[in-house]
Amino acid sequence: MPSGLRGLMIAVMMAALMSSLTSIFNSSSTLFTIDIWKKIRKNANERELLLVGRIVTVVLVVISVVWIPILQNANSGQLYIYIQSVTSYLAPPITAIFILGVFWKRANEAGAFWGLMVGLMVGLTRMALEFVYPSPRCGVYDPRPSVIKDVHYLHFAIILCSLTAGVVVVISLLTEPPKETQMKNLTWWTISRERPSPDISLENIKESPQKRQANSDEQTSNKWKWGRLFCSSQPQLREAPRPNVLGDISENPFWARFCCVNAIILMCVNIFFYAYFA
């Protein structure tokens, strides 16, 4: 690449990396502060929570710096392969649970919990084995276990996703199914096709009939006093303002279906490339 274009690509990569790190640090510190620290200290004020969030962010930055030598030893120091391999060990359980939770009404809380636990344990075990048994150089005997040596991490992601889905299905079928009220508008098959009437009321504040009559009489008398100065006839009463009625907010379902079809096509293409190039 030319020098200018190469610098532009490096700037884009650095911006993407900084954005990802910022979101990760922010999310991690928020989770610790709100879900853990606030449970320990229930009377913590906003200043204390802000201070704890900043300290957690600093700790995460230190851990990231300490993790750099481990990253250099893993996957021959190739950052892209490292990111893809770690994603393949941690993302498939979440993907399987999300898909089953949306498209299968029988999935319940117990199945999702144990499927996530089993999937994460298997993925973390594979990731730990990757660190314990680094890949040898070319032409050197490979003493690694067959689960690492013969199974590519992308193929392992497919296996892990299938394993998690199987655990979710089995546990869900062996436990009590969720109630209909718990699944309303949460799965693909329980979405309400009827558009509820909006709860937003745009009418003016209603006054009591006595107060409204008093205001009307007062306006009439005032107008009559000023009208007598110009020898006008009986004053005309002002009509009461009509309430603003919210119109129909229904949308054409064509574009929603169009986006869904495109999402399915892109997901299928992504799965094909994910499996083919592995």
Accessible surface in RSA format (square Angstrom, percent):
REM  Atomic radii and reference values for relative SASA: ProtOr
REM  Chains: A
REM  Algorithm: Lee & Richards
REM  Probe-radius: 1.40
REM  Slices: 20
REM RES _ NUM      All-atoms   Total-Side   Main-Chain    Non-polar    All polar
REM                ABS   REL    ABS   REL    ABS   REL    ABS   REL    ABS   REL
RES MET A   1   135.20  70.0  79.09  52.3  56.11 133.6  86.98  74.0  48.21  63.9
RES PRO A   2    92.04  67.1  79.65  72.6  12.39  45.0  91.53  75.6   0.50   3.1
RES SER A   3    97.29  82.2  80.97 108.1  16.33  37.6  44.97  95.8  52.33  73.3
RES GLY A   4    60.77  74.9   0.00   N/A  60.77  74.9  46.01 126.3  14.76  33.1
RES LEU A   5    84.84  47.2  77.58  55.5   7.26  18.3  80.39  56.5   4.45  12.0
RES ARG A   6   129.76  54.5 129.71  66.1   0.04   0.1  41.46  56.7  88.30  53.5
RES GLY A   7    37.05  45.7   0.00   N/A  37.05  45.7  30.92  84.8   6.13  13.7
RES LEU A   8   107.18  59.7 101.57  72.7   5.61  14.1 105.42  74.0   1.76   4.7
RES MET A   9    79.79  41.3  79.79  52.8   0.00   0.0  57.41  48.8  22.38  29.7
RES ILE A  10    96.41  54.9  96.06  71.6   0.34   0.8  96.41  69.4   0.00   0.0
RES ALA A  11    56.37  51.8  45.46  70.2  10.90  24.8  52.07  73.3   4.30  11.4
RES VAL A  12    81.48  53.6  77.35  70.0   4.13  10.0  80.51  70.0   0.97   2.6
RES MET A  13   128.34  66.5 120.78  79.9   7.56  18.0 100.02  85.0  28.32  37.5
RES MET A  14    99.21  51.4  99.10  65.6   0.11   0.3  73.48  62.5  25.73  34.1
RES ALA A  15    63.08  58.0  49.92  77.0  13.16  29.9  58.33  82.2   4.75  12.6
RES ALA A  16    58.75  54.0  48.91  75.5   9.84  22.4  57.33  80.7   1.42   3.8
RES LEU A  17    74.90  41.7  70.60  50.5   4.30  10.8  74.43  52.3   0.47   1.3
RES MET A  18   108.79  56.3 108.59  71.9   0.20   0.5  91.51  77.8  17.28  22.9
RES SER A  19    73.50  62.1  63.02  84.1  10.48  24.1  32.49  69.2  41.01  57.4
RES SER A  20    55.75  47.1  50.56  67.5   5.20  12.0  25.43  54.2  30.32  42.5
RES LEU A  21    63.22  35.2  63.22  45.2   0.00   0.0  63.22  44.4   0.00   0.0
RES THR A  22    83.11  59.1  79.04  80.1   4.07   9.7  64.00  86.0  19.11  28.9
RES SER A  23    60.16  50.8  52.48  70.0   7.68  17.7  47.35 100.8  12.81  17.9
RES ILE A  24    97.18  55.3  93.15  69.4   4.03   9.7  97.11  69.9   0.07   0.2
RES PHE A  25    34.01  17.0  34.01  21.1   0.00   0.0  34.01  20.6   0.00   0.0
RES ASN A  26    94.58  65.2  89.48  86.5   5.10  12.3  14.50  34.9  80.08  77.4
RES SER A  27    61.84  52.3  55.24  73.7   6.60  15.2  33.26  70.8  28.58  40.0
RES SER A  28    38.43  32.5  31.91  42.6   6.52  15.0  14.27  30.4  24.16  33.8
RES SER A  29     8.89   7.5   8.70  11.6   0.18   0.4   0.45   1.0   8.44  11.8
RES THR A  30    68.74  48.9  64.37  65.3   4.36  10.4  53.94  72.4  14.80  22.4
RES LEU A  31   109.10  60.8 107.78  77.1   1.32   3.3 108.55  76.2   0.55   1.5
RES PHE A  32    68.85  34.4  67.20  41.6   1.65   4.3  68.29  41.4   0.56   1.6
RES THR A  33     8.62   6.1   8.62   8.7   0.00   0.0   8.29  11.1   0.33   0.5
RES ILE A  34    79.64  45.3  76.52  57.0   3.12   7.5  76.52  55.1   3.12   8.5
RES ASP A  35    76.19  53.4  65.58  65.3  10.61  25.1  22.48  52.9  53.71  53.6
RES ILE A  36    84.96  48.3  82.43  61.4   2.53   6.1  84.75  61.0   0.21   0.6
RES TRP A  37    65.41  26.2  65.41  31.7   0.00   0.0  65.41  34.9   0.00   0.0
RES LYS A  38    86.16  42.0  82.91  50.9   3.25   7.7  38.91  35.0  47.25  50.3
RES LYS A  39   143.63  70.1 132.05  81.0  11.58  27.6  74.71  67.2  68.92  73.4
RES ILE A  40   121.00  68.9  90.71  67.6  30.29  73.0  96.66  69.6  24.34  66.1
RES ARG A  41   115.83  48.6 111.76  57.0   4.07   9.7  26.88  36.7  88.95  53.9
RES LYS A  42   166.31  81.1 140.84  86.4  25.47  60.7  84.97  76.5  81.34  86.6
RES ASN A  43   149.50 103.1 119.69 115.7  29.80  71.8  38.47  92.6 111.02 107.3
RES ALA A  44    14.38  13.2   0.02   0.0  14.36  32.7   0.52   0.7  13.86  36.7
RES ASN A  45    93.52  64.5  82.73  79.9  10.79  26.0  40.07  96.4  53.45  51.7
RES GLU A  46   140.11  80.4 135.28 102.3   4.83  11.5  67.49 130.5  72.62  59.3
RES ARG A  47   198.25  83.2 190.21  97.0   8.04  19.1  67.86  92.7 130.39  79.0
RES GLU A  48    38.58  22.2  34.34  26.0   4.24  10.1  25.10  48.6  13.48  11.0
RES LEU A  49    14.53   8.1  12.08   8.6   2.45   6.2  12.48   8.8   2.05   5.5
RES LEU A  50   102.20  56.9  95.49  68.3   6.71  16.9 101.40  71.2   0.81   2.2
RES LEU A  51   104.13  58.0 102.39  73.2   1.74   4.4 103.82  72.9   0.31   0.8
RES VAL A  52    15.93  10.5  15.60  14.1   0.32   0.8  15.93  13.8   0.00   0.0
RES GLY A  53    13.19  16.3   0.00   N/A  13.19  16.3  13.19  36.2   0.00   0.0
RES ARG A  54   150.59  63.2 145.52  74.2   5.08  12.1  50.76  69.4  99.83  60.5
RES ILE A  55    94.26  53.6  92.51  68.9   1.75   4.2  94.24  67.9   0.01   0.0
RES VAL A  56    22.60  14.9  21.98  19.9   0.62   1.5  22.60  19.6   0.00   0.0
RES THR A  57    42.51  30.2  42.51  43.1   0.00   0.0  34.79  46.7   7.72  11.7
RES VAL A  58    92.98  61.2  91.37  82.7   1.61   3.9  92.98  80.8   0.00   0.0
RES VAL A  59    75.05  49.4  73.67  66.7   1.38   3.3  75.05  65.2   0.00   0.0
RES LEU A  60    43.42  24.2  42.48  30.4   0.94   2.4  42.48  29.8   0.94   2.5
RES VAL A  61    62.71  41.3  62.71  56.8   0.00   0.0  62.71  54.5   0.00   0.0
RES VAL A  62    83.03  54.6  81.48  73.8   1.55   3.7  83.03  72.1   0.00   0.0
RES ILE A  63    94.37  53.7  92.81  69.1   1.56   3.8  93.94  67.6   0.43   1.2
RES SER A  64    48.90  41.3  38.52  51.4  10.37  23.9  29.23  62.3  19.66  27.5
RES VAL A  65    90.04  59.2  85.95  77.8   4.09   9.8  86.30  75.0   3.73  10.1
RES VAL A  66    98.49  64.8  89.97  81.4   8.52  20.5  95.56  83.0   2.93   8.0
RES TRP A  67    99.25  39.8  99.00  47.9   0.25   0.6  96.90  51.7   2.35   3.8
RES ILE A  68    81.24  46.2  80.67  60.1   0.57   1.4  81.24  58.5   0.00   0.0
RES PRO A  69    74.42  54.2  73.33  66.8   1.09   4.0  73.92  61.0   0.49   3.1
RES ILE A  70    66.68  37.9  65.10  48.5   1.59   3.8  66.31  47.8   0.37   1.0
RES LEU A  71    37.08  20.7  37.00  26.5   0.08   0.2  37.00  26.0   0.08   0.2
RES GLN A  72   116.51  65.2 104.86  76.6  11.65  27.7  31.48  67.0  85.03  64.5
RES ASN A  73   111.60  77.0  97.96  94.7  13.64  32.8  29.85  71.8  81.75  79.0
RES ALA A  74     6.22   5.7   3.13   4.8   3.09   7.0   6.01   8.5   0.21   0.6
RES ASN A  75    35.17  24.3  22.34  21.6  12.83  30.9   7.50  18.1  27.67  26.7
RES SER A  76    83.94  70.9  45.78  61.1  38.17  87.9  36.01  76.7  47.94  67.2
RES GLY A  77    38.78  47.8   0.00   N/A  38.78  47.8  10.44  28.6  28.35  63.5
RES GLN A  78    89.68  50.2  83.45  61.0   6.23  14.8  31.95  68.0  57.73  43.8
RES LEU A  79    87.33  48.6  81.92  58.6   5.41  13.6  82.24  57.8   5.08  13.7
RES TYR A  80   158.57  74.0 153.73  87.5   4.84  12.6 116.83  87.8  41.74  51.5
RES ILE A  81    58.45  33.3  58.45  43.5   0.00   0.0  58.45  42.1   0.00   0.0
RES TYR A  82    30.92  14.4  30.92  17.6   0.00   0.0  19.40  14.6  11.52  14.2
RES ILE A  83    80.77  46.0  78.00  58.1   2.77   6.7  80.31  57.8   0.46   1.2
RES GLN A  84    52.77  29.5  52.42  38.3   0.35   0.8   4.80  10.2  47.97  36.4
RES SER A  85     4.01   3.4   4.01   5.3   0.00   0.0   1.70   3.6   2.31   3.2
RES VAL A  86    31.95  21.0  31.95  28.9   0.00   0.0  31.95  27.8   0.00   0.0
RES THR A  87    67.55  48.0  62.62  63.5   4.93  11.7  50.48  67.8  17.06  25.8
RES SER A  88     1.80   1.5   0.50   0.7   1.30   3.0   1.30   2.8   0.50   0.7
RES TYR A  89     2.10   1.0   2.10   1.2   0.00   0.0   1.84   1.4   0.26   0.3
RES LEU A  90    58.53  32.6  58.47  41.8   0.06   0.2  58.52  41.1   0.01   0.0
RES ALA A  91    35.99  33.1  32.80  50.6   3.19   7.3  35.74  50.3   0.26   0.7
RES PRO A  92    12.29   9.0   8.51   7.8   3.78  13.7  12.29  10.1   0.00   0.0
RES PRO A  93     0.00   0.0   0.00   0.0   0.00   0.0   0.00   0.0   0.00   0.0
RES ILE A  94   106.58  60.6 105.05  78.3   1.53   3.7 105.99  76.3   0.58   1.6
RES THR A  95    63.25  45.0  58.52  59.3   4.73  11.3  42.89  57.6  20.36  30.8
RES ALA A  96     3.94   3.6   0.64   1.0   3.29   7.5   3.85   5.4   0.09   0.2
RES ILE A  97    33.46  19.0  31.82  23.7   1.64   4.0  31.94  23.0   1.52   4.1
RES PHE A  98   141.06  70.6 133.78  82.9   7.28  18.9 140.63  85.3   0.43   1.2
RES ILE A  99    69.93  39.8  69.72  51.9   0.21   0.5  69.93  50.4   0.00   0.0
RES LEU A 100    33.48  18.6  33.06  23.7   0.41   1.0  33.48  23.5   0.00   0.0
RES GLY A 101    33.68  41.5   0.00   N/A  33.68  41.5  25.48  69.9   8.20  18.4
RES VAL A 102    37.72  24.8  37.72  34.1   0.00   0.0  37.72  32.8   0.00   0.0
RES PHE A 103   102.68  51.4  91.36  56.6  11.32  29.5  91.36  55.4  11.32  32.4
RES TRP A 104    67.99  27.3  65.87  31.9   2.12   5.0  43.30  23.1  24.69  40.1
RES LYS A 105    88.81  43.3  84.63  51.9   4.18  10.0  38.73  34.9  50.08  53.3
RES ARG A 106    60.07  25.2  56.88  29.0   3.19   7.6  32.98  45.1  27.08  16.4
RES ALA A 107    19.85  18.3   7.12  11.0  12.74  29.0   7.29  10.3  12.56  33.3
RES ASN A 108    17.85  12.3   8.51   8.2   9.34  22.5  13.69  33.0   4.15   4.0
RES GLU A 109   152.05  87.3 139.21 105.3  12.84  30.6  59.48 115.1  92.57  75.6
RES ALA A 110    35.15  32.3  26.87  41.5   8.28  18.8  32.67  46.0   2.49   6.6
RES GLY A 111     0.00   0.0   0.00   N/A   0.00   0.0   0.00   0.0   0.00   0.0
RES ALA A 112    30.43  28.0  29.44  45.4   0.99   2.3  29.73  41.9   0.71   1.9
RES PHE A 113   103.17  51.6  97.70  60.5   5.46  14.2 102.80  62.3   0.36   1.0
RES TRP A 114   129.58  52.0 129.58  62.7   0.00   0.0 107.19  57.2  22.39  36.3
RES GLY A 115     0.00   0.0   0.00   N/A   0.00   0.0   0.00   0.0   0.00   0.0
RES LEU A 116    52.50  29.2  52.50  37.6   0.00   0.0  52.50  36.9   0.00   0.0
RES MET A 117    70.12  36.3  69.70  46.1   0.42   1.0  38.90  33.1  31.21  41.4
RES VAL A 118    51.37  33.8  48.46  43.9   2.91   7.0  51.37  44.6   0.00   0.0
RES GLY A 119     0.00   0.0   0.00   N/A   0.00   0.0   0.00   0.0   0.00   0.0
RES LEU A 120    46.24  25.8  46.24  33.1   0.00   0.0  46.24  32.5   0.00   0.0
RES MET A 121   121.98  63.2 121.64  80.5   0.35   0.8  95.29  81.0  26.69  35.4
RES VAL A 122    51.38  33.8  48.04  43.5   3.34   8.1  50.57  43.9   0.81   2.2
RES GLY A 123     0.00   0.0   0.00   N/A   0.00   0.0   0.00   0.0   0.00   0.0
RES LEU A 124    79.20  44.1  75.90  54.3   3.31   8.3  76.68  53.9   2.52   6.8
RES THR A 125    73.73  52.4  68.66  69.6   5.07  12.1  55.04  73.9  18.69  28.3
RES ARG A 126     8.19   3.4   6.53   3.3   1.66   3.9   4.39   6.0   3.80   2.3
RES MET A 127    36.02  18.7  36.02  23.8   0.00   0.0  32.85  27.9   3.17   4.2
RES ALA A 128    50.98  46.9  46.13  71.2   4.85  11.0  50.75  71.5   0.23   0.6
RES LEU A 129    49.42  27.5  49.42  35.4   0.00   0.0  49.42  34.7   0.00   0.0
RES GLU A 130    29.91  17.2  26.90  20.4   3.02   7.2   9.83  19.0  20.09  16.4
RES PHE A 131    60.61  30.3  37.65  23.3  22.97  59.8  40.09  24.3  20.53  58.8
RES VAL A 132    99.12  65.2  75.54  68.4  23.58  56.8  82.09  71.3  17.04  46.2
RES TYR A 133    82.86  38.7  80.53  45.8   2.33   6.1  38.29  28.8  44.57  54.9
RES PRO A 134    73.50  53.6  63.42  57.8  10.08  36.6  65.62  54.2   7.88  49.0
RES SER A 135    52.57  44.4  32.07  42.8  20.49  47.2  24.52  52.2  28.04  39.3
RES PRO A 136    47.40  34.5  18.34  16.7  29.06 105.6  29.42  24.3  17.98 111.8
RES ARG A 137   206.50  86.7 193.95  98.9  12.55  29.9  71.34  97.5 135.16  81.9
RES CYS A 138   136.01 102.9 103.99 116.0  32.03  75.3  43.54 110.3  92.47  99.7
RES GLY A 139    90.70 111.9   0.00   N/A  90.70 111.9  44.24 121.4  46.47 104.1
RES VAL A 140    90.74  59.7  73.11  66.2  17.64  42.5  77.56  67.4  13.18  35.8
RES TYR A 141   176.55  82.4 158.04  89.9  18.51  48.2 126.45  95.0  50.10  61.8
RES ASP A 142    27.74  19.4  24.46  24.3   3.28   7.8  17.15  40.4  10.59  10.6
RES PRO A 143    89.68  65.4  66.71  60.8  22.97  83.5  70.08  57.9  19.59 121.8
RES ARG A 144    40.52  17.0  34.60  17.6   5.92  14.1   1.67   2.3  38.85  23.5
RES PRO A 145    47.80  34.8  36.29  33.1  11.51  41.8  47.78  39.4   0.02   0.1
RES SER A 146    69.96  59.1  62.90  83.9   7.06  16.3  28.58  60.9  41.39  58.0
RES VAL A 147    63.72  41.9  59.51  53.9   4.21  10.2  63.13  54.9   0.59   1.6
RES ILE A 148     9.12   5.2   0.51   0.4   8.60  20.7   0.51   0.4   8.60  23.3
RES LYS A 149    91.35  44.6  66.27  40.7  25.08  59.7  27.50  24.7  63.85  68.0
RES ASP A 150   104.56  73.2  68.21  67.9  36.34  85.9  32.62  76.8  71.94  71.7
RES VAL A 151    38.16  25.1  35.55  32.2   2.61   6.3  37.77  32.8   0.38   1.0
RES HIS A 152    72.79  39.8  62.22  43.2  10.58  27.1  48.36  49.8  24.43  28.4
RES TYR A 153    34.58  16.1  33.63  19.1   0.96   2.5  18.13  13.6  16.46  20.3
RES LEU A 154    23.89  13.3  23.89  17.1   0.00   0.0  23.89  16.8   0.00   0.0
RES HIS A 155    75.62  41.3  74.78  52.0   0.84   2.1  51.15  52.7  24.46  28.5
RES PHE A 156    14.59   7.3  14.59   9.0   0.00   0.0  14.59   8.8   0.00   0.0
RES ALA A 157     5.27   4.8   4.04   6.2   1.23   2.8   4.39   6.2   0.88   2.3
RES ILE A 158    73.73  42.0  70.25  52.3   3.48   8.4  73.60  53.0   0.13   0.3
RES ILE A 159    96.33  54.8  93.20  69.4   3.13   7.5  95.82  69.0   0.51   1.4
RES LEU A 160     1.10   0.6   0.00   0.0   1.10   2.8   1.10   0.8   0.00   0.0
RES CYS A 161    36.32  27.5  36.27  40.4   0.06   0.1   7.93  20.1  28.39  30.6
RES SER A 162    71.23  60.2  56.55  75.5  14.68  33.8  39.50  84.1  31.73  44.4
RES LEU A 163    75.56  42.1  68.06  48.7   7.49  18.8  74.74  52.5   0.81   2.2
RES THR A 164     0.00   0.0   0.00   0.0   0.00   0.0   0.00   0.0   0.00   0.0
RES ALA A 165    27.07  24.9  26.91  41.5   0.16   0.4  27.07  38.1   0.00   0.0
RES GLY A 166    33.22  41.0   0.00   N/A  33.22  41.0  32.36  88.8   0.87   1.9
RES VAL A 167    29.69  19.5  26.09  23.6   3.60   8.7  28.98  25.2   0.71   1.9
RES VAL A 168     1.39   0.9   1.39   1.3   0.00   0.0   1.39   1.2   0.00   0.0
RES VAL A 169    48.79  32.1  48.79  44.2   0.00   0.0  48.79  42.4   0.00   0.0
RES VAL A 170    81.62  53.7  79.89  72.3   1.73   4.2  81.52  70.8   0.09   0.3
RES ILE A 171    44.09  25.1  44.09  32.8   0.00   0.0  44.09  31.7   0.00   0.0
RES SER A 172     0.00   0.0   0.00   0.0   0.00   0.0   0.00   0.0   0.00   0.0
RES LEU A 173    99.63  55.5  78.91  56.5  20.73  52.1  78.91  55.4  20.73  55.8
RES LEU A 174   137.91  76.8 104.11  74.5  33.79  85.0 107.99  75.8  29.92  80.5
RES THR A 175    51.67  36.7  40.43  41.0  11.23  26.8  47.86  64.3   3.81   5.8
RES GLU A 176   135.06  77.5 116.63  88.2  18.43  43.9  48.40  93.6  86.65  70.7
RES PRO A 177    66.62  48.6  60.07  54.8   6.55  23.8  60.07  49.6   6.55  40.7
RES PRO A 178    28.53  20.8  13.07  11.9  15.46  56.2  18.04  14.9  10.49  65.2
RES LYS A 179   132.75  64.8 126.09  77.4   6.66  15.9  75.39  67.9  57.36  61.1
RES GLU A 180   123.12  70.7 114.72  86.8   8.41  20.0  64.88 125.5  58.25  47.6
RES THR A 181   116.20  82.6  93.78  95.1  22.42  53.4  84.98 114.1  31.22  47.2
RES GLN A 182   107.01  59.8  90.92  66.4  16.09  38.3  39.13  83.3  67.88  51.5
RES MET A 183    16.93   8.8  16.39  10.8   0.54   1.3  16.26  13.8   0.67   0.9
RES LYS A 184   136.89  66.8 124.95  76.7  11.94  28.4  69.53  62.6  67.36  71.8
RES ASN A 185    81.23  56.0  60.26  58.2  20.97  50.5  23.35  56.2  57.88  55.9
RES LEU A 186   127.23  70.9 103.07  73.7  24.16  60.7 106.99  75.1  20.24  54.5
RES THR A 187    10.34   7.4   8.86   9.0   1.47   3.5  10.33  13.9   0.01   0.0
RES TRP A 188    97.44  39.1  96.63  46.8   0.81   1.9  82.89  44.2  14.55  23.6
RES TRP A 189   152.73  61.3 121.93  59.0  30.80  72.3 119.99  64.0  32.74  53.1
RES THR A 190    26.09  18.6  11.99  12.2  14.10  33.6  19.68  26.4   6.41   9.7
RES ILE A 191    75.69  43.1  66.40  49.5   9.29  22.4  66.40  47.8   9.29  25.2
RES SER A 192    57.08  48.2  33.30  44.4  23.78  54.8  24.33  51.8  32.75  45.9
RES ARG A 193   177.53  74.5 145.44  74.1  32.09  76.4  76.87 105.1 100.66  61.0
RES GLU A 194   143.08  82.1 134.59 101.8   8.49  20.2  54.31 105.1  88.77  72.5
RES ARG A 195   145.77  61.2 117.22  59.8  28.55  68.0  42.00  57.4 103.77  62.9
RES PRO A 196   114.99  83.8  95.98  87.5  19.01  69.1 107.08  88.4   7.91  49.2
RES SER A 197    89.81  75.9  74.10  98.9  15.71  36.2  45.90  97.7  43.91  61.5
RES PRO A 198    58.89  42.9  33.01  30.1  25.88  94.1  42.53  35.1  16.36 101.7
RES ASP A 199   144.53 101.2 109.68 109.2  34.85  82.4  42.64 100.4 101.89 101.6
RES ILE A 200   119.71  68.1 104.31  77.7  15.40  37.1 110.22  79.4   9.49  25.8
RES SER A 201    87.52  74.0  56.69  75.7  30.83  71.0  46.86  99.8  40.65  57.0
RES LEU A 202    78.50  43.7  63.81  45.7  14.69  36.9  68.55  48.1   9.95  26.8
RES GLU A 203    85.34  49.0  64.49  48.8  20.84  49.6  14.59  28.2  70.75  57.8
RES ASN A 204    94.34  65.1  80.36  77.7  13.98  33.7  32.97  79.3  61.38  59.3
RES ILE A 205   163.41  93.0 142.78 106.4  20.63  49.7 149.41 107.6  14.00  38.0
RES LYS A 206   166.59  81.3 139.11  85.4  27.47  65.4  86.71  78.0  79.88  85.1
RES GLU A 207    74.46  42.7  60.26  45.6  14.20  33.8  21.24  41.1  53.22  43.4
RES SER A 208    57.38  48.5  44.68  59.6  12.70  29.3  40.71  86.7  16.67  23.4
RES PRO A 209   100.93  73.6  93.68  85.4   7.25  26.3  96.83  79.9   4.09  25.4
RES GLN A 210   138.98  77.7 128.56  94.0  10.42  24.8  71.63 152.5  67.35  51.1
RES LYS A 211   119.18  58.1 113.86  69.9   5.32  12.7  64.31  57.9  54.88  58.5
RES ARG A 212   134.56  56.5 133.63  68.1   0.93   2.2  52.34  71.5  82.23  49.8
RES GLN A 213   108.34  60.6 105.99  77.5   2.35   5.6  40.37  85.9  67.97  51.6
RES ALA A 214    57.70  53.1  48.29  74.5   9.42  21.4  53.93  76.0   3.77  10.0
RES ASN A 215    53.53  36.9  52.39  50.6   1.13   2.7  17.40  41.9  36.13  34.9
RES SER A 216    43.22  36.5  38.17  50.9   5.05  11.6  21.77  46.3  21.45  30.1
RES ASP A 217    74.88  52.5  69.82  69.5   5.06  12.0  29.86  70.3  45.02  44.9
RES GLU A 218   105.48  60.6 100.27  75.9   5.21  12.4  33.36  64.5  72.12  58.9
RES GLN A 219    95.19  53.2  92.67  67.7   2.53   6.0  31.71  67.5  63.49  48.2
RES THR A 220    42.61  30.3  41.60  42.2   1.00   2.4  39.76  53.4   2.85   4.3
RES SER A 221    48.39  40.9  41.72  55.7   6.67  15.4  39.12  83.3   9.28  13.0
RES ASN A 222    66.29  45.7  65.58  63.4   0.71   1.7  18.34  44.1  47.95  46.3
RES LYS A 223    81.63  39.8  72.87  44.7   8.75  20.8  61.02  54.9  20.61  22.0
RES TRP A 224    78.67  31.6  78.67  38.1   0.00   0.0  62.97  33.6  15.70  25.5
RES LYS A 225   129.30  63.1 120.08  73.7   9.22  22.0  70.39  63.4  58.91  62.7
RES TRP A 226   174.34  70.0 172.81  83.6   1.53   3.6 145.61  77.6  28.73  46.6
RES GLY A 227    13.68  16.9   0.00   N/A  13.68  16.9  13.41  36.8   0.27   0.6
RES ARG A 228   143.04  60.1 125.69  64.1  17.34  41.3  46.98  64.2  96.05  58.2
RES LEU A 229   121.47  67.7  91.31  65.3  30.16  75.8  94.57  66.4  26.91  72.4
RES PHE A 230   164.33  82.2 139.40  86.3  24.94  64.9 145.97  88.5  18.36  52.6
RES CYS A 231   121.67  92.0  87.62  97.7  34.05  80.0  37.43  94.8  84.24  90.8
RES SER A 232    57.82  48.9  37.32  49.8  20.50  47.2  41.50  88.4  16.33  22.9
RES SER A 233    92.16  77.9  74.13  98.9  18.02  41.5  53.62 114.2  38.54  54.0
RES GLN A 234   133.70  74.8 123.41  90.2  10.29  24.5  59.46 126.6  74.24  56.3
RES PRO A 235    34.16  24.9  11.37  10.4  22.79  82.9  21.00  17.3  13.16  81.8
RES GLN A 236   159.42  89.1 143.27 104.7  16.15  38.5  50.84 108.2 108.58  82.4
RES LEU A 237   120.57  67.1  97.00  69.4  23.56  59.2  97.86  68.7  22.71  61.1
RES ARG A 238   185.55  77.9 153.04  78.0  32.51  77.4  58.61  80.1 126.94  76.9
RES GLU A 239   147.98  85.0 130.14  98.5  17.84  42.5  58.51 113.2  89.47  73.0
RES ALA A 240    80.93  74.4  57.95  89.4  22.98  52.3  62.87  88.5  18.06  47.8
RES PRO A 241   104.77  76.4  80.04  73.0  24.73  89.9  91.08  75.2  13.69  85.1
RES ARG A 242   207.54  87.1 190.06  96.9  17.48  41.6  69.41  94.9 138.13  83.7
RES PRO A 243    69.97  51.0  58.80  53.6  11.16  40.6  61.19  50.5   8.78  54.6
RES ASN A 244    98.26  67.8  89.25  86.2   9.01  21.7  17.47  42.0  80.79  78.1
RES VAL A 245   130.94  86.2  99.93  90.5  31.01  74.7 103.33  89.8  27.61  74.9
RES LEU A 246    67.86  37.8  49.04  35.1  18.82  47.3  50.39  35.4  17.47  47.0
RES GLY A 247    50.66  62.5   0.00   N/A  50.66  62.5  40.62 111.5  10.04  22.5
RES ASP A 248   130.15  91.2  85.62  85.2  44.53 105.3  46.39 109.2  83.76  83.5
RES ILE A 249   101.66  57.9  85.31  63.6  16.35  39.4  93.00  67.0   8.66  23.5
RES SER A 250    57.27  48.4  34.01  45.4  23.26  53.6  18.27  38.9  39.00  54.6
RES GLU A 251   132.38  76.0 118.08  89.3  14.30  34.1  38.95  75.3  93.43  76.3
RES ASN A 252   102.89  71.0  81.59  78.8  21.30  51.3  32.29  77.7  70.60  68.2
RES PRO A 253    63.29  46.1  60.35  55.0   2.94  10.7  63.29  52.3   0.00   0.0
RES PHE A 254   109.12  54.6 106.49  66.0   2.64   6.9 108.87  66.0   0.25   0.7
RES TRP A 255   157.59  63.2 157.41  76.2   0.18   0.4 133.25  71.0  24.34  39.5
RES ALA A 256    62.51  57.5  51.08  78.8  11.44  26.0  59.96  84.4   2.55   6.8
RES ARG A 257   161.81  67.9 159.16  81.1   2.65   6.3  57.72  78.9 104.09  63.1
RES PHE A 258    96.53  48.3  91.05  56.4   5.48  14.3  96.17  58.3   0.36   1.0
RES CYS A 259    79.80  60.4  73.34  81.8   6.46  15.2  27.49  69.6  52.31  56.4
RES CYS A 260    53.76  40.7  49.08  54.7   4.68  11.0  17.75  45.0  36.01  38.8
RES VAL A 261    82.04  54.0  81.43  73.7   0.60   1.5  82.04  71.3   0.00   0.0
RES ASN A 262    55.64  38.4  54.90  53.1   0.74   1.8  16.87  40.6  38.78  37.5
RES ALA A 263    57.77  53.1  48.54  74.9   9.23  21.0  53.69  75.6   4.08  10.8
RES ILE A 264    98.77  56.2  98.77  73.6   0.00   0.0  98.77  71.1   0.00   0.0
RES ILE A 265    93.25  53.1  91.08  67.9   2.17   5.2  93.25  67.1   0.00   0.0
RES LEU A 266   121.60  67.7 118.02  84.4   3.57   9.0 118.23  83.0   3.37   9.1
RES MET A 267    97.42  50.4  91.66  60.7   5.76  13.7  68.22  58.0  29.20  38.7
RES CYS A 268    72.17  54.6  64.79  72.3   7.38  17.3  26.77  67.8  45.40  49.0
RES VAL A 269    65.06  42.8  62.51  56.6   2.55   6.1  65.01  56.5   0.06   0.2
RES ASN A 270    95.57  65.9  91.75  88.7   3.82   9.2  15.72  37.8  79.85  77.2
RES ILE A 271   103.62  59.0 101.91  75.9   1.71   4.1 103.49  74.5   0.12   0.3
RES PHE A 272   118.94  59.5 112.33  69.6   6.62  17.2 118.49  71.8   0.45   1.3
RES PHE A 273    97.81  48.9  95.19  59.0   2.62   6.8  95.38  57.8   2.43   6.9
RES TYR A 274    70.14  32.7  63.99  36.4   6.15  16.0  60.99  45.8   9.15  11.3
RES ALA A 275    41.52  38.2  32.07  49.5   9.44  21.5  32.17  45.3   9.34  24.8
RES TYR A 276   150.34  70.2 122.78  69.9  27.56  71.7  81.79  61.5  68.55  84.5
RES PHE A 277   144.37  72.2 111.19  68.9  33.18  86.3 116.27  70.5  28.10  80.4
RES ALA A 278    32.12  29.5   0.00   0.0  32.12  73.1  14.05  19.8  18.07  47.9
END  Absolute sums over single chains surface
CHAIN  1 A    21909.6      19094.2       2815.3      14701.7       7207.9
END  Absolute sums over all chains
TOTAL         21909.6      19094.2       2815.3      14701.7       7207.9
